[in-house]
Amino acid sequence: MKPKVAFFDFAGCEGDQLQVANLEEELLTLLGQVKVVSFREVMKEHSDNYDIAFIEGSCTRLQDEDRLKQIRKNAKIVVAIGSCATIGGINCIRNYKDLDEVRKTVYGENAKLFDTYAARPIDAVIPVDAYVHGCPIDKDEFLQVVKSLLLGKKPDIPTYPVCVECKKNENVCAFERGQFCVGPVTRAGCNSCCVNEGTVCWGCRGLVDNPNENAQKEVLIKNGLTVDDAIGKFRLYFGWQERKR
Amino acid sequence: MKKPNINVEVHHVTRVEGHGNIYVNVKDGIIEKCEWNISEAPRFFEAMVAGRNWNELHHITSRICGICSIGHTLASLRATEAAMGIKISDQDLKLRKIALHAENLQSHILHLGFLVLPDLMGVGSVIPLASSNPEEVKTVLQLHRLANEMSNLLCGRTTHPQRLIPGGFSKIPSLKELKELKKKLQDSVPKLQAVAELFKSVAPKLPDFQRETEFIALTKPDEYALYDGDIASSDTGKAPASEYLAFTNEYIVPISTAKRAKHARESYMVGALARLNINFDRLSPLAKKTAGMFGL
């Protein structure tokens, strides 16, 4: 029998579920292997009977925890997809600010009507079995992770930094172009896609398992960059991971 | 005539981006409750961007929506560039306009093929259509793929663009690549026409609904405006884009984490239909002909 899969979203942009739709013809092949029983963004039907749950987005409210716990109860395997779900993503930028002020900035005197707490990744609320990193996720990596899970294997996720892939791609180092890049401490697997396009690594796949902080410091000193520059860049995506460390 | 009792409770409207609920209660012909409730968790973008560097803002606001990330990126870049007095080159302006068309094509094909078509065919999603109407679904997928290739070529990625930066582009496509894209787009016209024919055949199933509405869209004298122009309202006429606050008028209701907006009436409509109503005479001849198929 085909494994039953479901997609869920919390605080995020739904861009990762879009990458699933972007599989185009390969989506049809995938649908030959699994039965999708819940996917609010593309289907009307819904069932709570599923084996694999893919979750996009961060948990940003206490009231959303019950829904997450129910998904964990229903699913055999829980997969976090996209930065908001895997590491908290840009939602965690606001965790460094006073959350009452944050609410007032947006909702003014009505701020109390809208609950929130520090934004967090899915595994801060429930155990997560597998991760598809990135903002957005790479659709081929998504397929690889799904294949591994269907075969009962642990998905192979790189444990080295983006610089490894970036050097292989023969990019001019972003620091040498006068820009600030967090590639030296960010988990690879994206094939340095942003630096390839002339920008920098923003850190969307999160800190690599054992980030070489001394190497990053050396790069900063060599390029005349300050701790403030570094903190700003690190808080774009690493907010939750940094606070936990 | 018997006065109707209606009780509608849609908890999560499906096949849309975002979480919304609909509640309607009618008792003896009198509406007691009619609510559009946006329940998804607030993201607080206004607070996220405060204090950040100018060259990160478009990267952050792109994450407002994955389906229209190019639009959100470009809106942010235009604001940053206006604030800092940065002018972009004519070439970059053209490339940005093509990038926005790429996203429009992607998002409209997704909307029509994945989100609307299942309703018109009487099924719950595009998944059963893949076996009942394989040719039609294949055409939709091919067009969606083409739109994504176009975004990829212009922006270096289909979702959350990379090449769009303050001042222009970090990298641009080659002339050869653009020519190949042009040929693919020209070759796709019969496929687009097939989709139009398909929708014409099922269009009678759409409910006949009309209401007085204020439409607001960008407008330009010499093109079908999408990227820039003046703001035009079907009720009050034109104003420069810098006066946007007079048109947004955001306000808050307790049942919605998303803010609402109003202008001359209780609400207004933006997007594709508003652009069409305001700028119809500036559509290309082929687009006008296609609109004619639907009696527009």
Interface residues (C-beta under 8 A of the other chain):
Chain A: D9 F10 A11 G12 C13 E14 G15 D16 Q17 L18 Q19 A21 N22 E24 E25 L27 L28 L31 V36 F39 R40 E41 V42 M43 K44 E45 H46 G57 T60 R61 D64 G89 I90 N91 I93 R94 K97 E101 V102 R103 T105 V106 Y107 G108 N110 L113 F114 T116 C135 P136 C193 C194 N196 E197 G198 T199 W202 G232 L236
Chain B: H12 T14 R15 V16 E17 G18 H19 E40 A41 P42 R43 F44 F45 E46 A47 M48 A50 R52 N53 E56 H59 I60 R63 I64 C65 G66 I67 S69 L110 F114 L115 P118 G124 S125 V126 I127 A130 V137 K138 L141 Q142 H144 R145 N148 G156 R157 T158 T159 H160 Q162 R163 I165 F169 S170 K171 I252 P254 T257
